[in-house]
């Protein structure tokens, strides 16, 4: 459960930024200005716009509940979503945070489902299960196997009709503590105070968008049981809600089930409209704050119209053109040309009745922030004066349309079909507004965008600078509505009437069954070999007209030279900056014209390049991928620019609590000389990255990224014959160098584990970051089904022992988890817990105690076994619903040498697991006495808490 930061997924809010990509083939010795390659011919934008379809059927129950139904039979799952038209803007004075607090409370028991909602939904195999709150709405959603649909609907309707009978002071207090830790965790992040600055400056006191959705600590503390019951009665009624059912269902079935479960619930008071004016600052505002951040960040911000005014759409397009493309104006000017910034972005955060337009730039270390700010303002002024070019319009809209097509593959979750339908109805009165919106966007002219930008962005701006330094204050007292406290007489609590009694003929005394676990319909994996020996694995998926191609190399950051950690990561960044025939700008623009995404990434053991393409543009997109992978320019001038970006990223990890903890933990687990004894990000160390040369990167590319070390995985709307033909044209003539392929050297033995606490001082943190780990005798290709399922019991699931103890029972954390990292040679068991600062020592003791109990006297219970094994089997159809998830599954089959029917057989494997299997698997690998603990926080207050734990405490500093 969390506050949503998707800002309601209007199409053009999807500003897609290309990630750094990666490697191969002989490299030129020098990097002269590249000749311009012939631009691939993309399909027209009109074809992409026409491909965005979201058919639906709609009906309304007598109690006012609106039901939207979309049929998609590609997988035996149904996305269920209930959206209430109530958010933080509806909160009265002095009651900020109520909508979000109530979102949490609605997960913790009703009259007929007395426990938390996660257990029965998890048991049923729900995926994409969550709830979010934002300014204008609150939603709850889950994707469930078709046989479990009645269970999901019974539970959603029970919290609509029977919540208050189960509401207690104990539950209120428990969730209040969780929400307050969520607030601390958000505030604790680098730039965690920016939202407060933005809202408090752009909106006057008492404005509906002035206060943060999470609210203020004072208002959360003051929330009484009567307050929250009154809030429910006033807002959470069927006539204020939308039920969306998307997936393996038809309208007749949906109508019958909606009538059964929701029909008896009576209508309630209608949520009253809220006036939300769009304010204008009387004069420009400039402010500087300090935070533990890696570099200075500059912002320009304005309050702008929402979905209720037409200007929101051209403003969103302006944001994409200004800072939302890889070749955006700010990227070209501030990052590439002037080299004053290492990262830029811009966009419109649009709500129902307003929003914010923002522009931001991370100043290059050593550059003049004033010069960067002047350059940023100049690009904004140029857009207002000239407007965008026709080509910029086409590229922006192609990126948006292709992104929307990909998003609509998912039936539920966040960003899928159910969300789009609900948002369309709530904010625009049209469930399929996504179609009309994109057509309207495609019809916009450059003058439309220019004129809207002039109307709204020529007004006084809020210029915020966040500079490295010590925070002047935290967020504990922020997030409220800015109004003076209400007088005592005005704070009298009105009597809360009992919930209206109603006749409900349905039997709610038992949960509907979760349903049988059917065999998993996993697609056939077809294979081919290119003329140069490259292997191709293909799975057909036709739900959307897209194709994903991943080229994996046996490399990863473990292939970095022992004295040059960060080499692979720097190469990946530089490969995004042009080829021998395309400049960095032209490379980005051609991707955008094709609606293609090309991303390079590395794990510890694998370097991958992935192309996500529109099926109509697959041939030219593959040609672009081939040039990208085989012919990187590695231009010296571009190297210095991306070097600065990577050094800033390294500094950013040192300012992020979890990144900092990881940088300390991994060398302690594996030893600093081990290929895995490095920061798991792979970014390396600043002193090394500062010295890497172009020759170093070229040697890595030639040595590790070669066709005889590559595997190609393809999933999408094509055929093996068609894609093989195209791959042959793009990669078939690529030959491996004569030198033998390298191998990675892993030491035979790891350091002897010494359980201790490594304390990293970060003064003034409202939270502490606790991490722990130990290497275990498990390799990447080993069978870990039983071990991973045991981890679900201890910490891998929301209902795990660790999370239940520290979040739900003790209220010390927003979330605690454990897991096994992915490593080919030696994996590690890890635990992660951000906790409130005054509970750091107690949290270490509690986590260690929970693990010791599980490994010794309190093994897996029958209920835990059923929850972990049965739910994992039922989750598989939902987990493999989309092209990205199927691509990852096929890649794991290939990479780990699994049989092609691994996932098809997995449900039966889960069903036959026993508690003894789980206990034996984890007890043979994990030893609580070998854990190395890392605690990041205010050492002055935390060190005394660590006394008495029986662990040596060593204060350390992370490598930078």
C-alpha positions, -999 to +999 in steps of 0.1 A: +000+000+000+014+033-009+007+068-022+006+068-059+031+088-078+019+079-113+000+112-114-029+094-131-016+078-162-026+102-189-009+092-221+015+120-223+025+117-186+045+087-199+077+106-206+099+076-216+136+081-212+160+057-230+185+040-207+222+035-214+229+006-237+258-017-244+284-034-266+303-052-294+327-056-325+360-041-334+362-004-326+378+024-345+410+039-331+397+074-334+362+089-334+358+114-362+324+131-367+302+102-379+287+103-413+249+105-411+234+070-416+203+067-436+174+071-412+152+040-409+118+045-423+092+042-395+055+034-399+034+066-398+022+079-365-013+074-376-008+036-376+004+037-339-025+060-329-050+036-346-035+007-327-044+021-293-078+004-287-096-001-254-130-015-260-153-018-229-189-023-218-205-004-190-235-007-167-246+008-135-262-010-105-293+004-088-271+017-059-250+038-083-220+016-086-205+020-121-190-012-136-167-013-166-158-045-183-130-053-208-126-088-223-090-101-229-087-139-231-049-141-235-044-155-199-068-170-173-067-140-151-089-110-143-078-076-132-101-063-105-100-026-095-122-005-073-117+032-076-132+057-052-136+093-063-121+106-031-085+117-024-065+140-003-081+171-018-114+162-001-098+163+034-112+190+057-090+215+076-069+198+102-074+163+089-047+159+063-036+123+055-070+108+062-076+094+027-042+077+027-046+065+063-080+050+054-065+033+024-043+014+048-071+007+072-092-009+044-066-037+041-070-048+077-102-066+083-140-064+078-169-080+094-166-112+073-128-111+066-115-103+101-078-106+093-057-086+068-067-088+032-033-099+019-036-135+033-067-147+014-057-128-018-022-141-017-035-176-011-057-172-042-026-163-063-032-126-066-006-105-084-003-067-088-021-064-055-020-030-038-038+002-030-028+038-037-040+073-028-035+105-046-051+140-046-082+130-065-089+093-059-082+062-039-079+028-056-075-009-047-065-035-072-054-070-077-051-095-106-064-129-098-067-163-115-102-166-130-114-192-105-106-168-077-127-139-090-156-144-066-131-143-037-117-110-048-152-095-054-165-107-021-136-091-003-138-058-022-175-056-016-170-065+021-148-036+027-173-013+009-202-025+029-189-041+062-157-023+072-168-002+102-180-032+121-144-044+123-127-010+129-110-008+162-087+016+180-059-010+179-061-012+141-061+025+138-030+028+160-011+001+142-017+016+107-011+051+119+024+039+130+030+023+096+020+054+077+042+076+099+071+053+091+062+056+054+064+094+057+098+092+075+111+068+048+101+092+020+114+122+038+147+103+044+155+099+007+177+124-011+155+153-024+128+139+000+118+175+010+112+188-025+075+179-026+069+200+005+087+230-010+067+227-042+032+223-027+037+249+000+050+275-025+028+270-055-005+267-035-018+290-008-028+277+027-060+257+026-058+250-011-070+214-018-036+206-035-015+224-009-010+195+016+008+163+008-013+132+004+005+115+033-004+145+055+012+159+086+024+140+116+002+163+138-029+155+119-022+118+118-016+118+156-049+136+161-070+112+140-095+095+163-116+064+157-147+086+154-129+107+127-120+078+105-155+062+108-170+095+098-147+097+069-157+063+057-195+069+059-191+102+041-171+089+011-169+051+006-202+042-009-210+024-042-223+056-058-188+071-054-170+042-068-161+025-101-156-013-104-134-024-133-131-060-144-106-066-172-093-099-186-108-134-188-144-123-184-175-112-203-201-086-195-229-111-187-207-128-161-195-095-148-231-082-144-242-113-125-212-112-101-214-075-095-251-077-087-244-106-063-216-091-043-222-053-046-259-049-054-272-051-018-249-024-005-270+009-002-259+042-017-244+067+006-238+105+006-224+117-027-189+130-025-192+168-030-173+186-057-143+206-045-134+239-060-097+238-071-085+271-087-052+272-105-031+297-086-005+321-100+024+333-080+023+371-076+060+373-083+089+349-090+101+330-059+137+317-056+148+296-027+178+274-019+177+244+005+204+219+015+203+182+016+226+152+015+226+150-023+253+142-048+251+174-068+231+206-070+196+203-086+178+232-101+140+233-104+115+256-122+079+250-112+044+263-120+009+254-110-010+244-142-044+232-154-057+197-148-077+173-169-107+195-167-091+221-190-078+214-225-044+231-220-032+201-199-025+181-231-003+206-251+015+212-218+023+175-215+036+175-250+057+205-242+072+187-213+081+156-234+098+179-260+116+200-234+129+172-212+112+139-217+130+125-247+165+112-250+170+140-276+151+166-257+160+202-259+174+203-224+194+171-231+209+185-263+217+219-248+226+214-212+239+179-212+255+173-246+264+208-260+272+230-230+279+201-206+265+220-176+243+192-164+245+155-160+207+149-161+177+169-170+139+163-172+107+181-176+070+173-176+035+180-164+022+162-133-015+164-141-044+159-116-081+161-121-083+199-115-048+211-116-012+200-114+024+212-117+047+217-146+084+212-136+117+215-153+149+203-135+186+199-141+213+182-121+243+204-123+275+188-135+299+187-105+323+216-109+300+235-133+285+269-123+249+264-111+241+300-122+253+292-157+232+260-158+202+279-146+206+305-172+209+279-199+178+261-186+158+293-187+171+301-222+158+268-236+124+274-219+123+309-234+132+295-268+103+270-266+079+298-257+092+320-285+095+294-313+074+264-303+084+229-312+093+217-347+070+193-366+097+166-362+098+171-324+060+167-324+062+135-343+089+120-322+073+129-289+039+115-299+055+084-314+072+077-281+040+083-262+018+062-285+042+032-285+045+034-247+007+034-244+005+003-266+029-015-243+012-004-212-022-017-223-010-052-226-015-057-189-051-062-178-047-048-143-021-034-119-008+000-121-007+015-156-027-013-173-062-015-189-082-013-157-064+018-145-068+035-179-106+028-179-111+040-144-091+072-149-108+079-181-142+078-165-133+096-132-113+124-148-128+128-183-162+111-182-151+086-209-136+052-199-119+049-233-106+084-232-071+071-238-081+066-275-096+101-279-068+117-260-041+103-282-060+112-314-064+148-300-027+148-292-017+137-327-038+165-341-020+192-321+001+217-340+034+232-330+014+265-325-010+248-301+019+237-279+037+270-281+006+290-272-003+268-242+032+270-230+031+308-233-001+310-214+011+290-184+049+290-183+055+327-189+039+333-155+061+338-124+080+306-116+092+290-084+129+285-088+142+259-062+178+250-058+187+219-037+224+221-029+247+195-012+249+202+025+233+196+059+195+198+060+182+227+079+151+208+089+132+176+082+097+167+072+082+159+106+063+191+109+055+195+072+027+181+049-002+200+065-027+224+050-009+255+062-039+268+081-038+278+118-051+251+142-088+250+146-102+265+178-111+240+204-148+246+199-146+238+162-129+205+168-158+188+185-165+154+170-199+150+156-217+118+166-211+091+141-243+073+130-242+036+128-238+021+093-271+017+075-285-018+080-294-036+048-305-070+036-278-090+020-290-124+006-255-137-002-237-160+023-206-142+035-198-165+063-172-183+042-147-170+017-153-182-018-128-209-027-095-199-044-101-224-071-081-253-085-046-247-099-048-255-136-019-265-157+001-235-169-001-227-206+035-217-213+042-210-249+065-233-270+101-221-272+113-223-308+150-221-316+173-212-345+209-205-352+223-176-373+250-182-399+276-169-375+266-193-347+245-170-326+216-189-309+180-176-311+152-186-287+117-174-296+082-174-280+052-161-298+029-136-280+003-117-300-016-097-274-002-064-286+016-055-319+051-053-303+083-074-303+110-075-277+145-087-285+171-092-259+208-099-266+225-113-236+263-116-232+281-136-205+298-106-190+283-083-164+302-063-138+319-094-125+339-092-158+353-058-149+391-060-144+400-066-107+415-031-105+389-013-127+355-018-112+330+003-131+344-004-166+313-022-179+289+004-165+308+033-181+309+015-214+271+010-213+266+047-207+290+057-235+273+033-260+242+054-258+262+084-272+264+074-308+278+049-333+304+052-361+276+064-384+252+082-360+258+109-335+243+106-300+215+130-310+207+113-342+207+079-326+182+091-300+160+107-326+159+077-348+148+055-319+121+080-311+108+081-347+105+044-346+088+042-312+116+019-302+133+015-269+169+003-268+183-002-233+216-016-221+219-030-186+242-053-166+237-076-137+266-092-119+271-119-146+252-107-177+254-077-200+221-073-220+208-051-248+171-050-252+150-037-281+113-031-275+099-024-309+066-019-327+060-049-349+055-026-379+089-010-373+108-042-364+131-043-394+145-008-391+146-011-353+168-042-355+191-024-379+194+004-353+201-022-326+228-038-347+246-005-353+242+003-316+257-030-304+284-035-330+297-001-339+298+022-309+318+054-315+331+058-280+339+094-288+364+109-264+344+141-259+313+120-250+334+099-227+342+128-204+305+138-203+293+103-193+322+099-169+308+129-150+273+113-150+287+080-136+307+098-109+275+117-099+257+084-098+283+070-075+280+100-052+242+095-054+245+060-040+266+074-012+238+097-003+210+071-005+206+050+026+201+017+009+227+024-018+252+033+009+244+002+029+249-020-001+283-005-008+294-015+026+278-049+028+289-066-005+327-062+001+322-075+036+303-106+024+325-116-006+358-098+001+369-067-017+389-087-043+360-109-053+342-101-085+310-099-064+326-078-037+316-046-053+286-023-052+257-043-067+249-013-090+281-020-109+290+017-110+324+011-094+345+034-074+350+071-081+388+070-080+388+042-107+361+056-129+379+089-130+409+073-147+393+049-172+403+056-208+386+050-241+411+022-248+400+005-216+364+006-227+372-005-263+392-035-249+363-045-227+339-043-257+361-063-279+369-089-252+335-096-237+308-085-261+313-108-291+289-130-310+302-163-297+292-151-262+257-139-271+223-154-269+193-138-285+158-141-269+127-128-288+091-126-276+063-109-295+039-106-324+060-122-351+073-156-362+106-174-357+112-175-395+105-138-398+126-126-369+155-150-379+155-135-413+158-100-399+184-110-374+205-126-401+204-094-421+215-073-390+239-097-372+247-126-395+279-112-408+292-103-373+323-125-366+341-132-333+377-120-329+404-146-333+415-144-297+400-170-273+368-160-254+376-149-218+363-165-187+356-150-153+377-162-124+359-168-091+379-178-060+373-212-046+367-200-011+350-170+003+361-151+034+354-167+067+322-151+079+325-129+110+291-118+123+293-082+133+277-048+129+292-023+105+279+012+115+278+040+089+272+075+103+246+096+086+237+123+111+201+136+114+184+107+096+148+102+109+152+065+099+180+039+100+187+015+072+194-020+084+208-046+060+222-080+067+236-109+046+257-139+043+270-159+012+254-193+009+265-224-009+241-219-038+250-212-074+227-195-100+219-226-119+210-247-088+175-258-081+162-233-055+124-238-057+122-251-021+147-225-008+130-196-025+097-208-011+112-209+024+124-174+019+088-163+012+079-176+047+107-157+065+108-125+045+101-127+008+064-120+010+043-092+025+028-117+049+063-130+059+074-133+095+098-104+093+074-079+078+045-091+100+067-086+131+084-052+123+057-036+103+023-050+114+030-059+150+056-035+161+050-006+137+087+002+134+089+000+096+071+006+064+083-027+050+109-054+057+120-081+033+146-108+026+158-125-005+185-143-024+205-122-048+211-134-084+247-146-089+260-173-111+288-184-088+278-177-052+245-163-041+238-145-008+209-144+016+200-108+024+176-089+047+166-052+044+147-031+069+143+007+069+132+014+105+126+044+126+159+056+141+151+050+177+143+013+170+175+004+150+190-018+177+158-034+186+151-041+150+184-059+146+175-080+176+140-088+163+152-097+128+179-120+142+154-135+166+128-142+139+154-159+117+168-179+146+134-191+155+126-202+119+159-220+115+156-238+148+125-244+168+097-227+148+099-241+113+073-238+086+038-242+097+011-259+077-006-225+071+026-210+059+033-239+036-001-236+021+002-199+017+036-200+001+033-230-021-003-228-033-002-191-039+031-194-059+014-219-081-017-198-086+003-166-093+021-180-123-005-170-150-006-135-137+031-132-134+036-143-170+008-123-185+029-096-203+056-097-230+083-083-206+076-110-180+075-138-206+108-125-221+124-127-186+111-163-181+125-175-214+158-157-208+161-175-174+154-209-191+182-202-216+207-186-192+203-212-164+200-242-186+165-250-174+143-274-194+118-257-217+089-270-196+103-256-163+075-232-158+048-256-171+059-281-144+063-255-117+027-256-104+030-293-097+064-288-080+048-262-057+019-284-049+041-313-038+064-293-015+063-302+022+071-281+053+101-305+058+113-296+023+113-259+031+129-263+065+156-285+052+164-262+023+169-231+043+185-247+073+211-263+051+221-230+036+214-201+060+231-196+094+219-167+115+253-168+133+272-158+101+252-127+092+271-094+087+249-064+096+251-029+082+233-001+099+232+034+083+220+062+105+228+087+131+257+069+149+255+090+180+220+078+188+222+043+172+255+030+187+241+028+223+212+008+209+235-018+195+251-025+229+240-058+245+233-076+212+265-097+215+279-084+182+310-064+177+303-029+164+327-013+139+321+022+125+331+023+089+329+046+058+318+034+024+342+035-005+333+062-029 
